Amino acid sequence: MNRRAVVLVSGGLDSTLAMLIVKRLGIEPIPLHISTPFNGPCCNDISFLLRVLKRENVKPLFHTAGMDYLEVVKKPKHGYGRAMNPCIDCRIYMFKVAKEYMKKYGADFIVTGEVLGQRPKSQNLKALKIIEEESGLSGLVLRPLSARLLPETEPEKQGVINREALLAISGRSRRELIKLANELGLDEWPSAAGGCLLTYDDYAIKLKDLFKNEPDYTLEDISLLKVGRHFRLAKGVKLILGKNMNENLFLESFNDRIILMPTNVPGPTGLLSNAGNSDELISVACKIVAAYSDRAPDGVVNVLVKAGEKTFEVSVQQEKRDVFLSYLISAGKALREEKVKALKG
């Protein structure tokens, strides 16, 4: 093999098939997995990909997107999809990353597992062209699964890749992909799933709230969006409640923030950020923790407050959860507010 290609691999079936196709055409694949702060569980599970790479004796590269990627999400040139997913800008970002790896490892072109028409916003002819042009990779992106439906690439023009050996798959059906997987000796593969958290309304609402209210957010703040119920107590001040034991234990590990824990009844651990020494904000947070705890026999919940080296207990009267809905950051709340505005308007 004297030609190389950087293959963008997500961990799913499509990109793995694309890698196997070019490898069998005599190209040395350099699999590149790019993880973002918004990867869902299925995106982070690359066990299938690793099994195939081991079988093929191919070593992958890993790249973690950082704060520069968050700027893409915050202000996408080409807008959002159904929620807060900047699909076109995201692909441009990833192609630019792949281009740098292409230069570093002496590769000749990029390979992806994209299928024409599979994703309406980013995998149509117009979008594919925009992504290539704005990433500086015009003619250098080979999409083996749909290549014969797309303009000829430079590797094909130069005879590096035999166009007739490529496929003409389009649409969202997986029938042809599964048939190809069987032909390539894959007896199991991950199911198709939308792994990007930015496509989910609840997550998008929490992210918008973070961008609006906490301009100095960190990657740690982004990671916390995946956990629990979120309450905006004031600009810059947020409370997160764990939904289960694992989330409670996770939240307890943040020693640099205020930890709230009910002591006389089972309930959620609370993580309070940027409240400082405000008794009023801590009191509101304790009341919310109490409202989401199991019912106290006498109606009083004792909440242990850990603020750095300072630890004390607050006893609060247990109130109904509805009392605190105005603080809750959720798609449900946003939709209610839109309906109210519509009725008033």
TORKOL-4160 file (C-alpha; in steps of 0.2 Angstrom, whole numbers, padded with zeros to 4 digits, m for minus):
345
<pt num="1" X="0000" Y="0000" Z="0000"/>
<pt num="2" X="0008" Y="0017" Z="m0005"/>
<pt num="3" X="m0008" Y="0028" Z="m0004"/>
<pt num="4" X="m0015" Y="0033" Z="0012"/>
<pt num="5" X="m0032" Y="0041" Z="0017"/>
<pt num="6" X="m0039" Y="0048" Z="0034"/>
<pt num="7" X="m0055" Y="0039" Z="0037"/>
<pt num="8" X="m0067" Y="0048" Z="0049"/>
<pt num="9" X="m0074" Y="0035" Z="0059"/>
<pt num="10" X="m0089" Y="0037" Z="0072"/>
<pt num="11" X="m0089" Y="0020" Z="0079"/>
<pt num="12" X="m0105" Y="0015" Z="0069"/>
<pt num="13" X="m0108" Y="0004" Z="0054"/>
<pt num="14" X="m0107" Y="0016" Z="0040"/>
<pt num="15" X="m0090" Y="0023" Z="0043"/>
<pt num="16" X="m0083" Y="0006" Z="0047"/>
<pt num="17" X="m0089" Y="0000" Z="0030"/>
<pt num="18" X="m0081" Y="0015" Z="0021"/>
<pt num="19" X="m0065" Y="0011" Z="0029"/>
<pt num="20" X="m0066" Y="m0008" Z="0024"/>
<pt num="21" X="m0070" Y="m0003" Z="0006"/>
<pt num="22" X="m0055" Y="0008" Z="0004"/>
<pt num="23" X="m0043" Y="m0004" Z="0012"/>
<pt num="24" X="m0049" Y="m0018" Z="0000"/>
<pt num="25" X="m0045" Y="m0006" Z="m0014"/>
<pt num="26" X="m0027" Y="m0005" Z="m0009"/>
<pt num="27" X="m0028" Y="0011" Z="0002"/>
<pt num="28" X="m0020" Y="0012" Z="0019"/>
<pt num="29" X="m0033" Y="0018" Z="0030"/>
<pt num="30" X="m0029" Y="0030" Z="0045"/>
<pt num="31" X="m0045" Y="0029" Z="0056"/>
<pt num="32" X="m0048" Y="0045" Z="0065"/>
<pt num="33" X="m0062" Y="0046" Z="0079"/>
<pt num="34" X="m0066" Y="0064" Z="0084"/>
<pt num="35" X="m0076" Y="0065" Z="0100"/>
<pt num="36" X="m0085" Y="0081" Z="0106"/>
<pt num="37" X="m0093" Y="0086" Z="0122"/>
<pt num="38" X="m0110" Y="0082" Z="0115"/>
<pt num="39" X="m0107" Y="0063" Z="0111"/>
<pt num="40" X="m0121" Y="0053" Z="0118"/>
<pt num="41" X="m0118" Y="0035" Z="0125"/>
<pt num="42" X="m0119" Y="0027" Z="0108"/>
<pt num="43" X="m0106" Y="0039" Z="0101"/>
<pt num="44" X="m0094" Y="0035" Z="0115"/>
<pt num="45" X="m0096" Y="0016" Z="0113"/>
<pt num="46" X="m0083" Y="0012" Z="0100"/>
<pt num="47" X="m0081" Y="m0007" Z="0104"/>
<pt num="48" X="m0088" Y="m0012" Z="0087"/>
<pt num="49" X="m0075" Y="m0001" Z="0078"/>
<pt num="50" X="m0061" Y="m0007" Z="0089"/>
<pt num="51" X="m0065" Y="m0026" Z="0086"/>
<pt num="52" X="m0065" Y="m0023" Z="0067"/>
<pt num="53" X="m0049" Y="m0013" Z="0068"/>
<pt num="54" X="m0041" Y="m0027" Z="0078"/>
<pt num="55" X="m0046" Y="m0039" Z="0065"/>
<pt num="56" X="m0039" Y="m0028" Z="0051"/>
<pt num="57" X="m0023" Y="m0025" Z="0061"/>
<pt num="58" X="m0026" Y="m0006" Z="0059"/>
<pt num="59" X="m0023" Y="0007" Z="0073"/>
<pt num="60" X="m0034" Y="0022" Z="0076"/>
<pt num="61" X="m0031" Y="0040" Z="0080"/>
<pt num="62" X="m0041" Y="0049" Z="0093"/>
<pt num="63" X="m0045" Y="0068" Z="0093"/>
<pt num="64" X="m0055" Y="0077" Z="0107"/>
<pt num="65" X="m0064" Y="0093" Z="0102"/>
<pt num="66" X="m0062" Y="0107" Z="0114"/>
<pt num="67" X="m0067" Y="0125" Z="0117"/>
<pt num="68" X="m0065" Y="0129" Z="0099"/>
<pt num="69" X="m0078" Y="0117" Z="0094"/>
<pt num="70" X="m0090" Y="0125" Z="0107"/>
<pt num="71" X="m0088" Y="0142" Z="0097"/>
<pt num="72" X="m0094" Y="0132" Z="0082"/>
<pt num="73" X="m0110" Y="0126" Z="0092"/>
<pt num="74" X="m0113" Y="0144" Z="0099"/>
<pt num="75" X="m0113" Y="0153" Z="0083"/>
<pt num="76" X="m0115" Y="0142" Z="0068"/>
<pt num="77" X="m0113" Y="0150" Z="0051"/>
<pt num="78" X="m0126" Y="0138" Z="0043"/>
<pt num="79" X="m0138" Y="0138" Z="0057"/>
<pt num="80" X="m0146" Y="0123" Z="0067"/>
<pt num="81" X="m0156" Y="0108" Z="0064"/>
<pt num="82" X="m0171" Y="0103" Z="0073"/>
<pt num="83" X="m0164" Y="0108" Z="0090"/>
<pt num="84" X="m0147" Y="0115" Z="0093"/>
<pt num="85" X="m0137" Y="0104" Z="0081"/>
<pt num="86" X="m0126" Y="0114" Z="0069"/>
<pt num="87" X="m0124" Y="0099" Z="0057"/>
<pt num="88" X="m0116" Y="0108" Z="0042"/>
<pt num="89" X="m0104" Y="0118" Z="0053"/>
<pt num="90" X="m0100" Y="0103" Z="0063"/>
<pt num="91" X="m0095" Y="0093" Z="0048"/>
<pt num="92" X="m0084" Y="0108" Z="0042"/>
<pt num="93" X="m0075" Y="0108" Z="0059"/>
<pt num="94" X="m0072" Y="0089" Z="0058"/>
<pt num="95" X="m0066" Y="0090" Z="0040"/>
<pt num="96" X="m0054" Y="0104" Z="0045"/>
<pt num="97" X="m0047" Y="0093" Z="0059"/>
<pt num="98" X="m0046" Y="0078" Z="0047"/>
<pt num="99" X="m0036" Y="0089" Z="0035"/>
<pt num="100" X="m0023" Y="0093" Z="0048"/>
<pt num="101" X="m0021" Y="0074" Z="0051"/>
<pt num="102" X="m0020" Y="0071" Z="0032"/>
<pt num="103" X="m0005" Y="0083" Z="0031"/>
<pt num="104" X="0003" Y="0076" Z="0047"/>
<pt num="105" X="0002" Y="0058" Z="0041"/>
<pt num="106" X="0005" Y="0060" Z="0023"/>
<pt num="107" X="m0012" Y="0055" Z="0017"/>
<pt num="108" X="m0019" Y="0059" Z="0000"/>
<pt num="109" X="m0037" Y="0061" Z="0004"/>
<pt num="110" X="m0052" Y="0060" Z="0016"/>
<pt num="111" X="m0064" Y="0046" Z="0017"/>
<pt num="112" X="m0081" Y="0046" Z="0026"/>
<pt num="113" X="m0096" Y="0035" Z="0028"/>
<pt num="114" X="m0109" Y="0048" Z="0023"/>
<pt num="115" X="m0124" Y="0041" Z="0013"/>
<pt num="116" X="m0132" Y="0053" Z="0001"/>
<pt num="117" X="m0149" Y="0058" Z="0008"/>
<pt num="118" X="m0147" Y="0049" Z="0025"/>
<pt num="119" X="m0147" Y="0065" Z="0035"/>
<pt num="120" X="m0158" Y="0079" Z="0027"/>
<pt num="121" X="m0148" Y="0094" Z="0033"/>
<pt num="122" X="m0130" Y="0089" Z="0030"/>
<pt num="123" X="m0130" Y="0074" Z="0018"/>
<pt num="124" X="m0138" Y="0082" Z="0003"/>
<pt num="125" X="m0129" Y="0087" Z="m0013"/>
<pt num="126" X="m0129" Y="0106" Z="m0009"/>
<pt num="127" X="m0123" Y="0103" Z="0009"/>
<pt num="128" X="m0109" Y="0091" Z="0004"/>
<pt num="129" X="m0102" Y="0103" Z="m0008"/>
<pt num="130" X="m0102" Y="0117" Z="0005"/>
<pt num="131" X="m0094" Y="0107" Z="0018"/>
<pt num="132" X="m0080" Y="0102" Z="0006"/>
<pt num="133" X="m0077" Y="0119" Z="0000"/>
<pt num="134" X="m0077" Y="0128" Z="0017"/>
<pt num="135" X="m0065" Y="0115" Z="0024"/>
<pt num="136" X="m0053" Y="0117" Z="0009"/>
<pt num="137" X="m0055" Y="0099" Z="0003"/>
<pt num="138" X="m0065" Y="0101" Z="m0013"/>
<pt num="139" X="m0062" Y="0085" Z="m0023"/>
<pt num="140" X="m0053" Y="0076" Z="m0009"/>
<pt num="141" X="m0067" Y="0068" Z="0001"/>
<pt num="142" X="m0072" Y="0051" Z="m0005"/>
<pt num="143" X="m0088" Y="0044" Z="0001"/>
<pt num="144" X="m0087" Y="0025" Z="m0005"/>
<pt num="145" X="m0105" Y="0021" Z="0000"/>
<pt num="146" X="m0113" Y="0034" Z="m0012"/>
<pt num="147" X="m0098" Y="0038" Z="m0023"/>
<pt num="148" X="m0106" Y="0034" Z="m0040"/>
<pt num="149" X="m0121" Y="0046" Z="m0036"/>
<pt num="150" X="m0108" Y="0060" Z="m0032"/>
<pt num="151" X="m0096" Y="0070" Z="m0043"/>
<pt num="152" X="m0080" Y="0061" Z="m0047"/>
<pt num="153" X="m0066" Y="0065" Z="m0034"/>
<pt num="154" X="m0048" Y="0068" Z="m0037"/>
<pt num="155" X="m0043" Y="0050" Z="m0031"/>
<pt num="156" X="m0055" Y="0043" Z="m0044"/>
<pt num="157" X="m0049" Y="0055" Z="m0058"/>
<pt num="158" X="m0031" Y="0050" Z="m0055"/>
<pt num="159" X="m0034" Y="0031" Z="m0055"/>
<pt num="160" X="m0030" Y="0029" Z="m0037"/>
<pt num="161" X="m0048" Y="0023" Z="m0034"/>
<pt num="162" X="m0058" Y="0013" Z="m0046"/>
<pt num="163" X="m0075" Y="0021" Z="m0047"/>
<pt num="164" X="m0084" Y="0005" Z="m0053"/>
<pt num="165" X="m0079" Y="m0003" Z="m0036"/>
<pt num="166" X="m0088" Y="0010" Z="m0026"/>
<pt num="167" X="m0107" Y="0010" Z="m0022"/>
<pt num="168" X="m0122" Y="0020" Z="m0026"/>
<pt num="169" X="m0132" Y="0019" Z="m0009"/>
<pt num="170" X="m0144" Y="0033" Z="m0005"/>
<pt num="171" X="m0158" Y="0036" Z="0008"/>
<pt num="172" X="m0161" Y="0030" Z="0025"/>
<pt num="173" X="m0164" Y="0012" Z="0023"/>
<pt num="174" X="m0150" Y="0001" Z="0030"/>
<pt num="175" X="m0154" Y="m0015" Z="0019"/>
<pt num="176" X="m0140" Y="m0012" Z="0007"/>
<pt num="177" X="m0128" Y="m0008" Z="0021"/>
<pt num="178" X="m0132" Y="m0024" Z="0031"/>
<pt num="179" X="m0130" Y="m0034" Z="0015"/>
<pt num="180" X="m0113" Y="m0026" Z="0013"/>
<pt num="181" X="m0108" Y="m0029" Z="0031"/>
<pt num="182" X="m0112" Y="m0047" Z="0028"/>
<pt num="183" X="m0101" Y="m0048" Z="0012"/>
<pt num="184" X="m0087" Y="m0040" Z="0022"/>
<pt num="185" X="m0087" Y="m0053" Z="0035"/>
<pt num="186" X="m0096" Y="m0043" Z="0049"/>
<pt num="187" X="m0108" Y="m0054" Z="0059"/>
<pt num="188" X="m0114" Y="m0040" Z="0071"/>
<pt num="189" X="m0114" Y="m0021" Z="0071"/>
<pt num="190" X="m0122" Y="m0007" Z="0081"/>
<pt num="191" X="m0140" Y="m0002" Z="0078"/>
<pt num="192" X="m0143" Y="0015" Z="0070"/>
<pt num="193" X="m0145" Y="0029" Z="0083"/>
<pt num="194" X="m0144" Y="0047" Z="0084"/>
<pt num="195" X="m0130" Y="0050" Z="0096"/>
<pt num="196" X="m0128" Y="0069" Z="0096"/>
<pt num="197" X="m0135" Y="0076" Z="0112"/>
<pt num="198" X="m0138" Y="0093" Z="0102"/>
<pt num="199" X="m0152" Y="0085" Z="0093"/>
<pt num="200" X="m0162" Y="0083" Z="0109"/>
<pt num="201" X="m0174" Y="0097" Z="0115"/>
<pt num="202" X="m0171" Y="0096" Z="0133"/>
<pt num="203" X="m0152" Y="0096" Z="0131"/>
<pt num="204" X="m0153" Y="0110" Z="0119"/>
<pt num="205" X="m0163" Y="0121" Z="0131"/>
<pt num="206" X="m0150" Y="0118" Z="0145"/>
<pt num="207" X="m0136" Y="0122" Z="0133"/>
<pt num="208" X="m0144" Y="0138" Z="0127"/>
<pt num="209" X="m0147" Y="0143" Z="0146"/>
<pt num="210" X="m0128" Y="0140" Z="0149"/>
<pt num="211" X="m0122" Y="0151" Z="0135"/>
<pt num="212" X="m0134" Y="0165" Z="0140"/>
<pt num="213" X="m0131" Y="0165" Z="0159"/>
<pt num="214" X="m0113" Y="0158" Z="0161"/>
<pt num="215" X="m0102" Y="0167" Z="0149"/>
<pt num="216" X="m0087" Y="0160" Z="0158"/>
<pt num="217" X="m0092" Y="0142" Z="0156"/>
<pt num="218" X="m0080" Y="0127" Z="0155"/>
<pt num="219" X="m0079" Y="0110" Z="0148"/>
<pt num="220" X="m0084" Y="0104" Z="0165"/>
<pt num="221" X="m0100" Y="0114" Z="0164"/>
<pt num="222" X="m0104" Y="0106" Z="0148"/>
<pt num="223" X="m0101" Y="0089" Z="0154"/>
<pt num="224" X="m0113" Y="0092" Z="0169"/>
<pt num="225" X="m0127" Y="0096" Z="0156"/>
<pt num="226" X="m0128" Y="0077" Z="0154"/>
<pt num="227" X="m0133" Y="0074" Z="0172"/>
<pt num="228" X="m0149" Y="0077" Z="0182"/>
<pt num="229" X="m0162" Y="0091" Z="0183"/>
<pt num="230" X="m0156" Y="0109" Z="0181"/>
<pt num="231" X="m0163" Y="0124" Z="0190"/>
<pt num="232" X="m0158" Y="0142" Z="0186"/>
<pt num="233" X="m0158" Y="0151" Z="0203"/>
<pt num="234" X="m0150" Y="0167" Z="0196"/>
<pt num="235" X="m0139" Y="0173" Z="0182"/>
<pt num="236" X="m0123" Y="0163" Z="0184"/>
<pt num="237" X="m0131" Y="0152" Z="0198"/>
<pt num="238" X="m0137" Y="0135" Z="0195"/>
<pt num="239" X="m0143" Y="0120" Z="0205"/>
<pt num="240" X="m0142" Y="0102" Z="0198"/>
<pt num="241" X="m0151" Y="0087" Z="0206"/>
<pt num="242" X="m0146" Y="0069" Z="0203"/>
<pt num="243" X="m0160" Y="0058" Z="0196"/>
<pt num="244" X="m0152" Y="0042" Z="0203"/>
<pt num="245" X="m0139" Y="0035" Z="0214"/>
<pt num="246" X="m0125" Y="0035" Z="0201"/>
<pt num="247" X="m0129" Y="0053" Z="0197"/>
<pt num="248" X="m0129" Y="0057" Z="0215"/>
<pt num="249" X="m0112" Y="0050" Z="0218"/>
<pt num="250" X="m0105" Y="0059" Z="0202"/>
<pt num="251" X="m0112" Y="0076" Z="0209"/>
<pt num="252" X="m0104" Y="0073" Z="0226"/>
<pt num="253" X="m0087" Y="0072" Z="0218"/>
<pt num="254" X="m0087" Y="0090" Z="0214"/>
<pt num="255" X="m0078" Y="0097" Z="0229"/>
<pt num="256" X="m0076" Y="0114" Z="0222"/>
<pt num="257" X="m0094" Y="0118" Z="0222"/>
<pt num="258" X="m0108" Y="0117" Z="0236"/>
<pt num="259" X="m0115" Y="0100" Z="0239"/>
<pt num="260" X="m0133" Y="0098" Z="0246"/>
<pt num="261" X="m0139" Y="0081" Z="0253"/>
<pt num="262" X="m0155" Y="0077" Z="0263"/>
<pt num="263" X="m0151" Y="0067" Z="0279"/>
<pt num="264" X="m0167" Y="0062" Z="0286"/>
<pt num="265" X="m0176" Y="0055" Z="0270"/>
<pt num="266" X="m0170" Y="0048" Z="0254"/>
<pt num="267" X="m0167" Y="0061" Z="0240"/>
<pt num="268" X="m0156" Y="0069" Z="0227"/>
<pt num="269" X="m0139" Y="0076" Z="0229"/>
<pt num="270" X="m0139" Y="0094" Z="0224"/>
<pt num="271" X="m0124" Y="0103" Z="0216"/>
<pt num="272" X="m0125" Y="0122" Z="0218"/>
<pt num="273" X="m0113" Y="0133" Z="0207"/>
<pt num="274" X="m0108" Y="0151" Z="0210"/>
<pt num="275" X="m0119" Y="0154" Z="0224"/>
<pt num="276" X="m0105" Y="0161" Z="0235"/>
<pt num="277" X="m0110" Y="0164" Z="0253"/>
<pt num="278" X="m0128" Y="0169" Z="0248"/>
<pt num="279" X="m0139" Y="0163" Z="0262"/>
<pt num="280" X="m0154" Y="0166" Z="0251"/>
<pt num="281" X="m0148" Y="0156" Z="0236"/>
<pt num="282" X="m0143" Y="0142" Z="0247"/>
<pt num="283" X="m0160" Y="0142" Z="0256"/>
<pt num="284" X="m0169" Y="0141" Z="0239"/>
<pt num="285" X="m0158" Y="0127" Z="0234"/>
<pt num="286" X="m0161" Y="0117" Z="0250"/>
<pt num="287" X="m0180" Y="0119" Z="0247"/>
<pt num="288" X="m0179" Y="0112" Z="0230"/>
<pt num="289" X="m0169" Y="0097" Z="0236"/>
<pt num="290" X="m0182" Y="0095" Z="0249"/>
<pt num="291" X="m0196" Y="0096" Z="0237"/>
<pt num="292" X="m0188" Y="0082" Z="0226"/>
<pt num="293" X="m0184" Y="0071" Z="0241"/>
<pt num="294" X="m0196" Y="0057" Z="0248"/>
<pt num="295" X="m0210" Y="0063" Z="0259"/>
<pt num="296" X="m0204" Y="0068" Z="0276"/>
<pt num="297" X="m0216" Y="0061" Z="0290"/>
<pt num="298" X="m0216" Y="0078" Z="0299"/>
<pt num="299" X="m0215" Y="0088" Z="0283"/>
<pt num="300" X="m0197" Y="0094" Z="0287"/>
<pt num="301" X="m0182" Y="0089" Z="0277"/>
<pt num="302" X="m0164" Y="0091" Z="0285"/>
<pt num="303" X="m0152" Y="0096" Z="0271"/>
<pt num="304" X="m0133" Y="0094" Z="0274"/>
<pt num="305" X="m0123" Y="0109" Z="0265"/>
<pt num="306" X="m0105" Y="0106" Z="0261"/>
<pt num="307" X="m0097" Y="0122" Z="0255"/>
<pt num="308" X="m0078" Y="0119" Z="0254"/>
<pt num="309" X="m0072" Y="0116" Z="0272"/>
<pt num="310" X="m0088" Y="0123" Z="0279"/>
<pt num="311" X="m0102" Y="0111" Z="0283"/>
<pt num="312" X="m0119" Y="0114" Z="0291"/>
<pt num="313" X="m0137" Y="0108" Z="0291"/>
<pt num="314" X="m0153" Y="0117" Z="0286"/>
<pt num="315" X="m0170" Y="0112" Z="0290"/>
<pt num="316" X="m0184" Y="0117" Z="0278"/>
<pt num="317" X="m0202" Y="0114" Z="0276"/>
<pt num="318" X="m0206" Y="0102" Z="0262"/>
<pt num="319" X="m0216" Y="0110" Z="0248"/>
<pt num="320" X="m0223" Y="0104" Z="0232"/>
<pt num="321" X="m0212" Y="0103" Z="0217"/>
<pt num="322" X="m0224" Y="0114" Z="0207"/>
<pt num="323" X="m0218" Y="0129" Z="0218"/>
<pt num="324" X="m0201" Y="0128" Z="0210"/>
<pt num="325" X="m0206" Y="0125" Z="0191"/>
<pt num="326" X="m0201" Y="0143" Z="0187"/>
<pt num="327" X="m0183" Y="0138" Z="0191"/>
<pt num="328" X="m0183" Y="0122" Z="0181"/>
<pt num="329" X="m0173" Y="0123" Z="0165"/>
<pt num="330" X="m0182" Y="0111" Z="0152"/>
<pt num="331" X="m0190" Y="0110" Z="0135"/>
<pt num="332" X="m0206" Y="0108" Z="0144"/>
<pt num="333" X="m0204" Y="0125" Z="0153"/>
<pt num="334" X="m0199" Y="0133" Z="0136"/>
<pt num="335" X="m0214" Y="0127" Z="0127"/>
<pt num="336" X="m0226" Y="0133" Z="0141"/>
<pt num="337" X="m0218" Y="0150" Z="0140"/>
<pt num="338" X="m0220" Y="0150" Z="0121"/>
<pt num="339" X="m0239" Y="0146" Z="0123"/>
<pt num="340" X="m0241" Y="0159" Z="0136"/>
<pt num="341" X="m0233" Y="0172" Z="0124"/>
<pt num="342" X="m0244" Y="0166" Z="0110"/>
<pt num="343" X="m0260" Y="0168" Z="0120"/>
<pt num="344" X="m0254" Y="0186" Z="0126"/>
<pt num="345" X="m0249" Y="0191" Z="0108"/>
